[in-house]
């Protein structure tokens, strides 16, 4: 680990969301492993991230190897790739915190909420990976373009964090805050349905109102404010 920060694997990490999260975490001082189905593609993405960040420890491996090398695993893949990716890394993530960012978008009707039979993508991931994996749902409502924009402020972009293990949720809240976002404990994995479904609503609003990456914000004051 670097400065006692856990190593983070971003699997399916060569797309816009994955590289955006990896870039932000890398600049926050976390060692990063980029995962892809092809190790050479992951290595190329890692080299590009290293150049963009100008600092930090990042390397690229295939998805299973990246998951095995990390303390916390973040999966950033389209819904159609969720199950095969989960099956590829299932053995490597046992006993770890596994962050699922999946949104069950079914093209071409991505502006319509279409939840899977499991109730939510994250709940399906928990069922497939088993109870020894602490699955946490997060980052569904953060625009990848904002993460990629090195000058964009993310402090008005709130993140709902759902999972059955409170300590695992707390770890993900810490990661979100390290990237400049405000994150909230939002209950058990069953509650992930809200954040996942909301993504289709935000996509609709982006189109209807010409918004550049709509997000959410929780109003009100906490006791700590």
C-alpha positions in Angstrom: 0.0 0.0 0.0 1.0 3.7 -0.5 0.8 5.8 2.7 -1.5 3.1 4.1 -4.0 3.6 1.4 -5.6 0.4 0.0 -4.8 -0.6 -3.6 -7.8 -0.1 -5.8 -8.6 -2.2 -8.9 -10.9 -0.7 -11.5 -12.0 -3.6 -13.6 -13.6 -2.9 -16.9 -11.5 0.1 -16.3 -10.6 1.3 -19.8 -13.9 3.1 -20.4 -14.8 6.7 -19.6 -16.2 6.0 -16.1 -13.5 3.6 -15.1 -10.6 5.8 -16.2 -12.3 8.9 -14.7 -12.6 7.2 -11.3 -9.1 5.8 -11.6 -7.7 9.2 -12.5 -9.3 10.9 -9.5 -8.2 8.1 -7.1 -4.7 8.2 -8.5 -4.4 11.9 -7.8 -5.7 11.3 -4.3 -2.7 9.0 -3.7 -4.3 5.6 -4.1 -2.3 2.8 -5.9 -4.4 1.8 -8.9 -4.6 -1.4 -10.9 -6.6 -1.1 -14.2 -8.3 -4.3 -15.3 -9.5 -5.2 -18.8 -10.4 -8.4 -20.6 -7.2 -7.9 -22.5 -4.1 -7.2 -20.3 -2.3 -5.2 -23.1 -5.3 -2.9 -23.3 -5.2 -2.4 -19.6 -1.5 -1.7 -19.7 -2.0 1.0 -22.4 -4.8 2.6 -20.3 -2.5 2.6 -17.2 0.3 4.3 -19.1 -2.0 7.0 -20.4 -3.4 7.6 -16.8 0.1 7.8 -15.4 1.0 10.5 -18.0 -2.3 12.4 -17.3 -1.9 12.3 -13.5 1.8 13.0 -13.5 2.0 11.1 -10.2 1.1 7.9 -8.5 1.3 4.2 -8.9 -0.8 2.6 -11.6 -0.5 -0.6 -13.7 -2.7 -2.7 -16.0 -3.6 -6.4 -15.8 -6.4 -8.6 -17.0 -9.6 -8.3 -14.9 -9.1 -11.4 -12.7 -5.4 -10.6 -12.0 -6.3 -6.9 -11.3 -9.0 -8.0 -8.8 -6.6 -10.4 -7.1 -3.9 -7.7 -6.8 -6.3 -5.2 -5.0 -7.7 -4.6 -1.6 -10.9 -2.9 -3.0 -12.4 -3.7 -6.4 -14.5 -1.3 -8.4 -16.4 -2.7 -11.4 -17.3 -0.2 -14.2 -18.9 -2.2 -17.1 -22.1 -1.9 -19.1 -25.0 -4.0 -17.8 -24.6 -6.4 -20.7 -21.1 -7.2 -19.5 -21.9 -7.4 -15.8 -22.5 -11.1 -15.3 -19.6 -12.4 -17.4 -17.3 -9.9 -15.6 -18.5 -11.0 -12.2 -18.0 -14.7 -13.2 -14.5 -13.9 -14.3 -13.4 -12.2 -11.0 -15.6 -14.2 -8.5 -12.8 -16.2 -7.0 -10.4 -13.2 -6.9 -12.8 -11.0 -4.9 -13.7 -13.3 -2.1 -13.3 -11.5 1.3 -13.0 -8.1 -0.3 -15.0 -5.0 -0.8 -16.5 -5.0 -4.2 -18.0 -1.8 -5.6 -20.6 -2.2 -8.4 -21.4 0.9 -10.5 -23.6 -1.0 -12.9 -26.8 0.6 -14.2 -29.3 -1.8 -15.8 -29.6 0.3 -19.0 -31.2 -1.7 -21.9 -30.6 0.0 -25.2 -32.2 1.6 -27.1 -34.7 2.7 -24.3 -32.0 3.9 -21.9 -34.3 6.7 -20.7 -36.8 4.2 -19.3 -36.3 2.4 -16.0 -35.9 -1.3 -16.6 -34.8 -3.2 -13.5 -33.5 -6.8 -13.7 -35.3 -9.8 -12.1 -33.0 -9.6 -9.1 -34.4 -6.2 -8.2 -31.2 -4.3 -9.0 -27.9 -4.9 -10.7 -26.0 -4.6 -7.4 -28.3 -7.1 -5.6 -27.7 -9.5 -8.5 -24.0 -9.0 -8.0 -24.2 -9.8 -4.3 -26.2 -13.0 -5.0 -23.7 -14.1 -7.7 -20.5 -13.3 -5.7 -21.8 -14.7 -2.4 -21.9 -13.4 1.2 -18.1 -13.5 1.6 -17.9 -10.5 -0.8 -19.0 -7.2 0.7 -20.8 -5.7 -2.3 -21.4 -1.9 -2.3 -23.4 0.0 -4.9 -22.1 3.5 -5.8 -21.3 6.1 -8.4 -24.3 5.4 -10.7 -25.3 9.1 -10.8 -21.9 10.7 -11.5 -21.3 11.8 -15.1 -18.2 10.2 -16.5 -17.5 13.5 -18.4 -17.2 15.3 -15.0 -14.8 12.7 -13.7 -12.7 13.0 -16.9 -12.6 16.8 -16.7 -9.5 17.5 -14.7 -10.8 21.0 -13.8 -14.3 20.1 -12.9 -15.4 20.4 -9.2 -17.4 17.4 -7.9 -18.4 18.8 -4.6 -22.0 19.4 -5.8 -22.2 15.8 -7.1 -23.6 13.5 -4.3 -23.2 9.8 -4.2 -25.6 7.3 -2.7 -23.7 4.3 -1.2 -25.7 1.1 -0.6 -24.5 -2.2 0.9 -25.3 -4.7 3.6 -22.0 -4.1 5.5 -21.7 -0.7 7.2 -17.8 -0.8 7.3 -17.7 -1.5 3.6 -20.0 1.4 2.9 -17.8 3.6 5.0 -14.7 2.6 2.9 -16.5 3.6 -0.3 -17.7 6.9 1.3 -14.1 7.7 2.1 -13.1 6.9 -1.6 -15.8 9.2 -2.9 -14.8 12.0 -0.6 -11.1 11.6 -1.6 -12.3 12.2 -5.2 -14.0 15.4 -4.2 -17.6 14.1 -4.0 -20.0 14.1 -1.1 -21.2 10.6 -0.3 -24.0 9.3 1.8 -24.8 6.0 3.5 -28.1 5.0 1.8 -28.9 1.7 3.4 -28.7 -2.0 2.4 -28.0 -3.4 -1.0 -31.8 -3.6 -1.7 -31.8 0.3 -1.8 -29.5 0.3 -4.8 -32.6 0.2 -6.9 -33.1 3.9 -6.3 -29.7 5.0 -7.6 -29.8 2.6 -10.5 -33.3 3.6 -11.6 -32.5 7.3 -11.2 -29.8 7.1 -13.8 -32.5 6.7 -16.6 -34.3 9.7 -15.2 -31.1 11.8 -15.3 -30.4 10.7 -18.9 -34.0 11.8 -19.8 -33.4 15.1 -18.1 -30.1 15.6 -19.8 -31.8 15.3 -23.2 -34.9 17.3 -22.3 -33.2 20.2 -20.6 -29.8 20.1 -22.4 -28.0 19.5 -19.1 -24.3 18.6 -19.3 -24.4 15.6 -17.0 -27.1 16.0 -14.5 -26.4 14.6 -11.0 -28.2 14.6 -7.6 -27.8 16.6 -4.5 -29.1 15.8 -1.0 -30.6 18.9 0.7 -30.8 19.7 4.4 -28.3 19.9 7.1 -26.8 17.0 9.1 -26.1 17.2 12.9 -22.4 17.6 12.0 -22.9 20.7 9.8 
